[in-house]
Amino acid sequence: MCRRKECCVSIVLLLFIGLVLGVANVLIWYFGNILYVREMLPFALAFAIVLFITTSILRVKYGLCESIVAEKCHTLFSCNSLRKYSPVILITAAIFIIFSMVVLATYLSLTMRVILAFTGAVSFWIMLPSFITMVLCVSRK
């Protein structure tokens, strides 16, 4: 009998947290407290690429739930966590990677930079808690 409880962190809650932190991040940048976004962006881009690749590998390897031969309880909850969080992580990581490439490759007006900063910050702050939640849910025993 499986007595383990499933992770109950809602995707809507993660989206709300990402939206709030993304808006806060853009406001801090817009009012001048973050000066060197262009210098910090490659590090965040590398982090997003690593999360994208890691989530893709986990999704391919364990997403179908056929290659796991561990105990049934662990298999069930690991697969549910991967199926629940990996699409959100992959989509937001892809959005952030595209945003980063556009920002690094061009010099745009302030309005366009604010729009891109909002899109990138929200996608980053949705991606990060979603990945942390997925890892915690998969690793719980």
C-alpha positions in Angstrom: 0.0 0.0 0.0 1.3 3.4 -0.9 1.2 5.8 2.0 3.1 8.7 0.5 1.3 12.0 -0.1 1.7 13.6 -3.5 3.3 17.1 -3.7 0.4 19.6 -3.6 2.1 22.7 -4.9 -0.3 24.1 -7.5 0.9 25.3 -10.9 -1.3 28.4 -10.4 0.5 29.2 -7.2 3.9 28.9 -9.0 2.6 31.1 -11.8 1.5 33.7 -9.2 4.8 33.6 -7.4 6.6 34.0 -10.7 4.4 36.9 -11.8 4.9 38.8 -8.5 8.7 38.2 -8.4 9.0 39.1 -12.1 7.2 42.4 -11.7 9.3 43.2 -8.7 12.4 42.4 -10.6 11.4 44.7 -13.5 10.5 47.5 -11.2 13.9 47.3 -9.4 15.6 47.3 -12.8 13.5 50.1 -14.2 14.2 52.4 -11.3 18.0 51.9 -11.6 18.8 49.6 -8.7 20.1 46.9 -11.1 22.7 48.6 -13.3 24.4 46.0 -15.3 21.6 43.7 -16.7 23.5 43.0 -19.9 26.6 41.8 -17.9 24.5 39.5 -15.6 22.3 38.1 -18.3 24.7 35.5 -19.7 24.9 33.8 -16.3 21.1 33.6 -16.1 21.0 32.4 -19.6 23.5 29.6 -18.9 21.4 28.7 -15.8 18.2 28.5 -17.9 19.9 26.3 -20.5 21.1 23.9 -17.8 17.6 23.7 -16.3 16.1 23.2 -19.8 18.6 20.4 -20.6 18.2 18.7 -17.2 14.4 18.8 -17.4 14.4 17.5 -21.0 16.6 14.6 -20.0 14.5 13.8 -17.0 11.3 14.0 -19.1 12.7 11.8 -21.8 14.2 9.2 -19.4 11.4 9.0 -16.8 8.5 10.8 -18.4 6.8 7.7 -19.8 7.1 5.8 -16.5 8.1 2.6 -18.3 11.9 2.7 -17.7 11.6 3.0 -13.9 11.6 -0.4 -12.2 11.7 0.9 -8.7 8.9 0.4 -6.2 5.4 1.3 -7.4 4.8 4.1 -4.9 8.0 6.0 -5.8 7.4 5.4 -9.5 3.9 6.8 -9.3 4.8 10.0 -7.6 8.0 10.7 -9.5 6.1 10.3 -12.8 3.3 12.5 -11.7 5.7 15.2 -10.5 7.6 15.1 -13.8 4.4 15.2 -15.9 3.0 18.1 -13.8 6.0 20.4 -13.7 8.2 19.7 -16.7 6.0 21.4 -19.4 5.9 24.6 -17.3 9.7 24.5 -16.9 10.4 23.7 -20.5 8.1 26.5 -21.8 9.3 29.2 -19.5 13.0 28.2 -20.0 12.5 28.5 -23.8 10.8 31.9 -23.4 13.7 33.1 -21.2 16.3 31.8 -23.6 14.7 33.6 -26.5 14.4 36.8 -24.5 18.0 36.6 -23.5 19.2 36.2 -27.1 17.1 39.2 -28.2 18.3 41.4 -25.4 22.0 40.4 -25.9 21.9 40.8 -29.7 20.2 44.2 -30.0 19.9 47.7 -28.6 16.3 48.6 -28.3 14.2 51.5 -27.1 13.4 51.8 -23.4 9.8 50.6 -24.0 10.9 47.5 -25.8 13.5 46.8 -23.1 10.9 47.0 -20.4 8.5 44.7 -22.2 11.3 42.2 -22.8 12.5 42.5 -19.2 9.0 41.8 -18.0 8.7 38.8 -20.2 12.1 37.4 -19.3 11.8 38.1 -15.5 8.4 36.5 -15.2 9.5 33.5 -17.2 12.7 33.1 -15.1 10.8 33.4 -11.8 8.2 30.9 -12.9 10.9 28.5 -14.2 13.1 28.5 -11.0 10.4 27.7 -8.3 8.9 25.1 -10.7 12.2 23.3 -11.1 12.9 23.4 -7.3 9.4 22.1 -6.6 9.7 19.3 -9.2 13.1 18.2 -7.7 11.7 18.3 -4.2 8.6 16.3 -5.2 10.7 13.7 -7.1 13.2 13.3 -4.3 10.7 13.0 -1.4 10.5 9.5 0.1 
